[in-house]
Every structure is written in C-alpha cells, then in structure tokens.
C-alpha cells in the first residue's frame, strides 16, 4: 500500500524555534510538492521538486523557509525562525512525471499540523 | 491573486439529493482541472478530473462540467451520501508544468 508519509503529524513550538517537517514520497515518484493549508488561502503551493531538483519555490517565504531533498526518499521543509503566522497544516504530495507526460494526480500525505505559540 | 476561486465555503445537502460544488478560474491558459476530496486529519485525495478539450467527465456518482467561456467548472454528486461529507478542492494546471493551483475549498455536509 504505497502512501506518502509525513512526520511529525503534530508540532507545537514557540516563536523563534526551528521547525523541520519530513516527507517520504511514494517509492518511484519523481516529483514532490509542499503545500500549506490555511483557512484564508486554502491550499498554497510552497515549493516543488523534480528528480530532487527544485523547480519552483516562488510560494515560499525565502527568508525563513527552506526546502530540500537530501535523497529520493526524503524531502524536508524547515522554518527558522518560526512565527505564529506559520501555524497551518503542511502537506507533502508526490507524483510521477515521465518525459513530457503530464502529472495528472498528486498523492498527498496526511499533513503536519504546526502550531507556533 | 487567487486564480482559482471557490466562493462557497460551505454547502449543506440532504441525503439522496444532488450536491453541486462550483469553482471559477481566471487564467485561460489552464488546460486541466481536478477535484480533490479531503476528510479531517487526512490529506486530499484525487476524485475526478477533466481536460480542457472536454466539457463533461463522469465517474459513477460524480460528474465534472467545464464551461470554458465562463471559466467555470462544477462538480455534481448524485445522489449525495453522508460519506460524501468532506472538504472539496478544485485545482487547475497550466501546460505541463505540473504545478496545481488550488481553490480555498468548499465544505460539503450531507445530512441523513
């Protein structure tokens, strides 16, 4: 049963602390996405990678957020320093793009609920 | 700039009736549209999609309609069931970039 996994599921931290969220994409998928869900904006794309290379991180506040893929089985999203406005649910999703084929589906993880006090 | 908009944050429908969820978009370059369904404490799951070359796609109780001239798509669920109660997101993609733009979501409640 192939699934995207995310850790931790919940994180409560204090303002100013570093937060690291991890994602394990579905084995064989070559595209990984990070989203943030808020009440006002819905699902916002923060960044995405293909074959571990960042393709678009325009949705991510660059001064405090960073996203990496140390290897094909792990994607990380870091916030340093965290702020109360970062409180949201962060989703990772993965998909497969082959050659010029379009990615039609993204498979989402269960999310990390982040609360910054 | 919200390129994909779901103007109804919530919708309540009686079991057995039709649920119609609406979505509007502004970018005429979008060529593929998807609906995702999300239960509490879970990630969104893919439900149904439609290419811009079509105006309708049906899968069981779910039908998506696309009106390109109005830049509008809708998801019809017939008949609605209590298990359909969830948040529904519409999403759109432009060309082969693989980047989806999501709406804010509509919370559907189907009452027995």
Boltz contact constraints between the chains, C-beta under 6 A:
constraints:
  - contact:
      token1: [A, 31]
      token2: [B, 98]
      max_distance: 6.0
  - contact:
      token1: [A, 42]
      token2: [B, 102]
      max_distance: 6.0
  - contact:
      token1: [A, 42]
      token2: [B, 103]
      max_distance: 6.0
  - contact:
      token1: [A, 42]
      token2: [B, 104]
      max_distance: 6.0
  - contact:
      token1: [A, 42]
      token2: [B, 105]
      max_distance: 6.0
  - contact:
      token1: [A, 43]
      token2: [B, 102]
      max_distance: 6.0
  - contact:
      token1: [A, 91]
      token2: [B, 43]
      max_distance: 6.0
  - contact:
      token1: [A, 97]
      token2: [B, 98]
      max_distance: 6.0
  - contact:
      token1: [A, 102]
      token2: [B, 96]
      max_distance: 6.0
  - contact:
      token1: [A, 103]
      token2: [B, 98]
      max_distance: 6.0
  - contact:
      token1: [A, 105]
      token2: [B, 46]
      max_distance: 6.0
  - contact:
      token1: [A, 108]
      token2: [B, 43]
      max_distance: 6.0
  - contact:
      token1: [A, 108]
      token2: [B, 44]
      max_distance: 6.0
  - contact:
      token1: [A, 109]
      token2: [B, 43]
      max_distance: 6.0
  - contact:
      token1: [A, 110]
      token2: [B, 42]
      max_distance: 6.0
  - contact:
      token1: [A, 110]
      token2: [B, 43]
      max_distance: 6.0
  - contact:
      token1: [A, 111]
      token2: [B, 43]
      max_distance: 6.0
